[in-house]
Amino acid sequence: MSGDSTRPDYGETWVYESIIGALPGIRLPTWAAMAIQLLIFEVAIIALSWYYEVWSAAIAGTVVVFVATIGSAEMLRISTLIRRIDVPPTYRALLFASNVEVVLSVLAYIALLTHLFVFDPQVSSMPLLGRLFGPEPPVLVVYLTLLILWDVSYRIGTGWWASVTGLWRSARYRFDPETARVFMRADLEIWGFGVLQLVLVPFVLDQPVLLAALVGHVIAVTAVTAVSVGLLRYRSRTTAVSRS
C-alpha cells in the first residue's frame, strides 16, 4: 500500500470506504464516524418530524438509521478482518474493487421505490407512505426518507455481495486453520448484520411483499453463510491433516 499505511489504496475498498477516505483533512476513528452518521440522521428525523408533525414516521426512521449505522460499522470491521491476512488477489478484487455491491444496491433500491410509489398504492387502500406521512407528504421529509432508504439499501447490498463472494472463496480455495478462522469470523459478522435487519419486520407486517423480501433475504444470507463456514471448517481440517 502507498501513502498512509493505515488506509487501503483506492481500488481495494468498497465505495463507502473510498468516500470516507477521500474527505480532505478528516481522520476519524470508526466509532466517531458512526456516531456522527447516527447523530446527523437522527437530528434530521426528529427536527422534520416535529416541524411537519409526522411522528408516526420517526420511530421507523430511527430504526432504519440504526440498521444503516450498524451496517457501516460492520463493513469496516469485515474489511479490517480480511485485510489483516494474506487473501487470494482474485477474491480481494471481487470483494472490494468490482463495485458489484453498488449494482446490487441500486437494483434493490429501485425495486423498493417501485413498490412504495407504484405497486403499493395500486393494491392497498392505505399505502405505507400515506400511513406514515399523510396524504400530502412534505418534500423535505420525502427527501430524507429516500436518502435513508438508499443508505440502508447500500449496506444490505454490500452485505449480500460479501456473503456471496465469501461462499465462492470458501469453495474455490483452501486455507490453513488460522486463516480459515479469520474468514469464518468475517462471514459470521456478515450473517449477524443480516439477522439484525429483522428489527425492521414490525414495520412491514402489513406489507406482504416487503416482508417476504426481507425475511427471504435473511434466510438466504443465513444459508450462504452456513455453507461457507462449513466449507471453511472442513477444508481447513483436511489441509491441516495433509500437511501434518
N, C-alpha and C positions, 0 to 999 in steps of 0.2 A: 504494500500500500504506500501511497505517496502522501505528502503533506502531513496533516495531523494524523498521527498514528493511532489515535483513539477513535477515528471515524473512518468508515469504509469508503473506498473510491466510488464515484458515481458509475453506474453500470453494475454495481454489486449491491444495490439497495432496492427496496421497494420504493414506489413513487412517494409514499408518505414520508419515508426517511430522507429522500432526496430533497423534498420541500423543506423539511425541518433543518437539514444540514446547509441549505442554501441561504437561510436567513442571515444577513450580514451582522457580524458582531454579537450574535446570540449564542451562548453556550450554556444551556440549562441542564441540570440533572433530570433524569427521567421523571422523578416524582414531581418536580416543579412544572415541567411541561404538561404533565397530565392534570395537575391541579389547576393550571391556568386554562387549559381547554375546558375542564368541567366548570370552572367559575364563570368564564365568559358566556358559555351557552346557558348556564343556569340563571345568571343575572338577566340575560335577554328574555328567557322564558318567563320569569317572574314579572319583569317590567311590562312586557307586552300583555301578559295575562291580566295584570292589574289595570292597565290602561284601557284595554278593549273588553274587559270583564268576560274573559273566556277561560275561567278557572277550570272548566271541565277538561281542558287540554293540557293543563300544567303538569298534572301527575304523569300522564302518558309521556309527555315531552321529557320530563325529568328522568324517567326510567330509560327511555331511548338514549338520552345523552350519557347516562351511566353505562349502558352497554357499549356505546361507542368509545367511551373513555377507557374502559377495561380492555376493549379491543385494541386500542392504541398501545396500551401497556404490554399486552400480550405480543403484539407484533414486534416490539422492541426486545422483549425477553426472548422470543423464539429466535430472532436474528442474532442476538448475542450468543445464545447457546450454540447455534450452528457455526458461527464464525470462530468459535473458540477451538474448534477441532479441524483437522485436515479432511475436507469433504471432496468428493469427485467433482471436477470442474463442470461437467455437464449438468449435474444436479444443482450446483450453485447458480449456473446460468439460467436454468429453467425456473428456479425458485425466485430469484431476485431480478434478473435482467430481462426476462421475456415480456414483462408487463401484462401477462395473461390475466393477472388478478384484476387489472383495470377493466379489461374486456368483460370478465365475468361480473364485475361490479356494475358496469354500465347496463348490461343485459338485465340484471336483477332490478336495477333502479328503474329502467324503462318499463319493465313488467309491473312493478309496484305502482308507478304513476298511471299506467293504463288501467290497472284495476281500480285505483282510487277515483280517477276522473272520468272513466268511461264505463267499465263493467259494473262497478258497484252502484252508480246512480241508475243504471238501466234495470237492475234486478232487485233493488232494495227500495222500500218505501221511505226509509230513513238512512241515507248513506252515511258512512263513517265520518267523512269530513263535515257534513252538515250537522251531525250529532255533536261533534267536538267544537265547531266554530260558528254554528248558526247558519241561517240561510244566506247571509252575505258575509263571507269570511274576509276579515281585514287583510289588506295587501301585505303589510309587514309580517303579520302572523303566518300567512301562507309562505312568504319568502323564507322565514326562519324554519318553518316546518320542512320545506323542500331541502334546505341546507342540511338540517339534522338527519333527514332520511337518507340523503346521499352519504353523509358521514358514516352512518351505521351500515349502509349497503356496501360501502367500500371495505369496511372491516370484515363483513361477512364474506364478501367475495375473496378477500385475501386469505381468510381462514380456510375457505373451501379449496383454494388453489394450493395452499400449504399442505393440506391433508392429502390431496391427490398426488402431488409431487412426492410427498413422503411415502405413499404406498408404492409408487414407481421406484423410488430409491431403494426401499426395502426388498422389492422383488428383483431388482437389477444387480445390486451389489452385495458383497459380503463384508462384514466388519468384525473387528475384534470386539470382545465383550465390553471393554471400556467405552469405545466409540459408540457401540450399539446402545449403551445405557444413556448416553447424551441424546441420541436420536429419539429414543423412547420417551425421554423426558420432554423433548420438544413436541413430539406427537401428542403426548398427554396434555400439554399446555394448549394445543390447538383444540383438542377434544373438550377440555374444560371451558374454553370460550364458547364452543358450540352449545354446550349444555346450559351455560349462563343465559343464552338467548331465550330460554324457556320462560324467563321472567316476563317476556312480552305476551305470553299466552293469554293472561286475563283480559288484555285489551283487544284481542281479536277473537274472542269466544263466539261472537255472533257473526263472524266473517269466515265462513267455511273454507273459502279459497285461500285466504291468508293463513288461517290456522293449519290447513293441510300442508301448505308450502313450508311454514315454519317448523312444524313437527317433523315433516318428511326430511327437511334439511338436517335437522339434528340427528335423526336416525341414520341418515346417510353418512354424516361425519363420524358418528359412533362406529358404524360398520367398517368404514375405511380405516379408521384408527386402529380398531381391534385387529384387522388383518395385518396392517403394517407392523404393529407391535409384536404380534405373533410371529411374523416372518423374521423380525429382528432377533427375537429370543431364540428361535430355532436355528437360524443360520449362523448366529454368533457362537452358539454352543458347538455346532458342527465344525466351525472354523477353529475354535479353541482346541477341540479334540484332535483335529488333523494336524495341528502344529505341535501337539504335545508328544 
